[in-house]
Amino acid sequence: MVDKQVQQLIKDEEQREREGLELIPSENYVSRDVLDALGSIFTNKYSEGYPGKRYYGGQDCTDPLELLAIERAKKLFKADHANVQPHSGVPANEAVYYAWLEPGDTVLAMDLGHGGHLSHGNPMTRSAHIYNFVPYKMKDKTTGEIDYDNLIELARKHRPKIILAGFSGYPRELDYAKFAEAAKAAGPDTLLMADMAHIAGLIVAGVHKNPFDYGFHVITTTTHKTLRGPRGGLILSKGTVSTPLRAPEKTLENIPTLIDRAIFPGTQGGPHMHTIAAKAVAFEEALQPSFKVYAQAILDNASRLADELKKRGFVLISGGTSNHLILADVKESFDIDGKQAEEALDKIGLNLNKNSVADDPLPPFRPSGIRLGTPAITTRGLTPDHMQQIADWMLAAIQNRDNDAKLQELRQEVRAFALKFPLPSDDVKKA
Ligand SMILES: Cc1ncc(COP(=O)(O)O)c(C=O)c1O
């Protein structure tokens, strides 16, 4: 590479990833094939529109590529329609809002402090300025159960146009049948939307339930978390597709068309074809039987890690986990805040993030909790037997957070351990 500054930063990042253990639950390590597709020549191409209906010439290779990605995505999620163009998770959610809502319409979504995502109604977002978000919450943070009676009550009272299931900081499975009940209470034109960004990989592998099996109309997701693809978004839906670029009536049958129009030209310009190439590769990887084994291993590792942390005095929101992520209240456990814990763990090469806990008395930049998960370390090859060691290191880093010499010693241990587990992108280039 001619640009030595950027080349050095890439090398440094590779070393950082290799010598540490990635516990941020929304991160993963992609394969060499995904990286190769992402760095491919498709980045040069403008392809505004959809296959067969583009605004530029020269689409000989982009049309079959996008169709391939679409077919694989539909197969993975058991969907009737897939839009593979969203640049990321937030644009995917915004496009669905734009497709279905009018300004001022109501969306019922999980409270941000109880696990929802910023794009589900945080007052700082553009969506929250346009639409009216009403939050639902957990009934009890010690079990993690959502207050479904209240959800149904809120649906009856506010008659939301969208009921949104999904989270970025919730360690349990959702009861999709209850959401369907809430939609019935809300009225016939309520869209059931699932933002499965965190658990898409678990769903496609069949180790978690698929919201489409419970009457959901739309699933949005990122492609880079448990799904282990490039950074990107994806929207899947049920329904028939008419001509994508004609203005259809806002009916549930027309959702696929409404979504296509909401992505382009509604909220995005040209699709990133190199990312779509990498999505297609990741989808094919996720269709393999080995991906099911991977997804089950994520769950096995998370459940064991949660047990090991509890044994060491970590208080966990909901008492454990049924998915890939764990939320620990470190304020209650060790009388430190999430930022202090994150910094101590960072110093020894265990990367995770500070996180608010339900009804957190502390502010978001110094919240009471930390959030961690197992998708990336599972890709790296760690098994449940390694979780005891990680829990030991976590406790030691927190207990010795003011002892630099001890933290250095722990850092060496983590580095020596991590180096035994190659990155999947180390695979030699295939022809
Ligand atoms: C549930 C959920 N939706 C959407 C997003 C946003 O994805 P992105 O950062 O790709 O825009 C995230 C990312 O953390 C998420 O957890």
PDBQT file of the ligand as one rigid body, heavy atoms in Angstrom, charges set to zero:
ROOT
HETATM    1  C1  LIG A 501     -31.265  -3.457  17.615  1.00  0.00    +0.000 C 
HETATM    2  C2  LIG A 501     -30.372  -2.589  16.786  1.00  0.00    +0.000 A 
HETATM    3  N1  LIG A 501     -30.892  -1.955  15.741  1.00  0.00    +0.000 NA
HETATM    4  C3  LIG A 501     -30.145  -1.158  14.962  1.00  0.00    +0.000 A 
HETATM    5  C4  LIG A 501     -28.807  -0.990  15.213  1.00  0.00    +0.000 A 
HETATM    6  C5  LIG A 501     -28.043   0.005  14.379  1.00  0.00    +0.000 C 
HETATM    7  O1  LIG A 501     -27.176  -0.523  13.519  1.00  0.00    +0.000 OA
HETATM    8  P1  LIG A 501     -26.059   0.403  12.818  1.00  0.00    +0.000 P 
HETATM    9  O2  LIG A 501     -25.097   0.770  13.868  1.00  0.00    +0.000 OA
HETATM   10  O3  LIG A 501     -25.535  -0.528  11.784  1.00  0.00    +0.000 OA
HETATM   11  O4  LIG A 501     -26.759   1.571  12.206  1.00  0.00    +0.000 OA
HETATM   12  C6  LIG A 501     -28.210  -1.653  16.266  1.00  0.00    +0.000 A 
HETATM   13  C7  LIG A 501     -26.765  -1.478  16.512  1.00  0.00    +0.000 C 
HETATM   14  O5  LIG A 501     -26.255  -1.543  17.552  1.00  0.00    +0.000 OA
HETATM   15  C8  LIG A 501     -29.013  -2.472  17.095  1.00  0.00    +0.000 A 
HETATM   16  O6  LIG A 501     -28.514  -3.088  18.153  1.00  0.00    +0.000 OA
ENDROOT
TORSDOF 0
